[in-house]
Amino acid sequence: MSDQTKAKPNGIQGGIGASIAVAVVFLIGWEWGPGFFNIPPYIIPPASSVYFEFFHAIEKENLFFHTGITLLETIAGFIIGSLMGMIIGYILGISPKAEFVFSPYILALQIAPKVAFAPLFVVWFGFTVYPKILVAVLIVFFPIMVNVLGAIRTVDPDMVNLARTFNATRWQIFKMIEFRDAMPPLFSGLRIGATLAIIGVAVGEMVGGSEGLGAVLIFGGGSGNTALTFVAIIMLTVVGILAYVAVVLVEKRVLHYLPRSEFNSI
């Protein structure tokens, strides 16, 4: 076994150990830091209070039910936004004229603050799941669309022309050349979209809704229960991490033909 092969597991173990050490130091600081600096519990509750509030929220606030609602809304918004980004990004990529016509409007939609759309969606669709999903769709759409558009624009034209000389159809060119070249940038966009989808859903739940972690967050803040607010934030983070990890696992499965060095650890 080479020295490099031996060093790799040691490096991974060292990284895991350092990460755990950082987490322990953070929890220690969170538990005793507020008391040391005389910070009231209603401003920053100690970690133990958040821990006990977590179990209280499971029993009294249906925490897992609200987490499930947020998770399903996140998945729906992520899938719809991703599909829209892929389709529109591909259309704009193969048609410079279409990009010239529609890009200003897509850019204007992206620049407009997404939080401003949430109350409007509530007016249109009421206190249902649709406003939350739509806000997530708006946030997820743009990074994926841009990545797919850029990938299609950078496809080697010589490869396309070569395929055409062999009488390849438009579908064959897409399947054998464009689709394959677009995969790495697409998954980069999906990684970003996975982390943004939970933000869109949380904003929608906070603006209008009685279910989901965003609603729990608002309830905790409004009732002065800062520990419950922290619990909601932690659960939102967990949902976002699960979405991100799912994308990474699918990416490694689909892009198995790429060198491992091209995969990021995060």
Secondary structure, DSSP 8 states (H G I E B T S, - for coil): --HHHHHHHHHHHHHHHHHHHHHHHHHHHHHHHHHHTT--TTTS--HHHHHHHHHHHHHHS-HHHHHHHHHHHHHHHHHHHHHHHHHHHHHHHH-HHHHHHHHHHHHHHHHS-GGGHHHHHHHHH-SSSHHHHHHHHHHHHHHHHHHHHHHHHTS-HHHHHHHHHTT--HHHHIIIIIHHHHHHHHHHHHHHHHHHHHHHHHHHHHHS-SSSHHHHHHHHHHTT-HHHHHHHHHHHHHHHHHHHHHHHHHHHHHTTTS-GGGS---
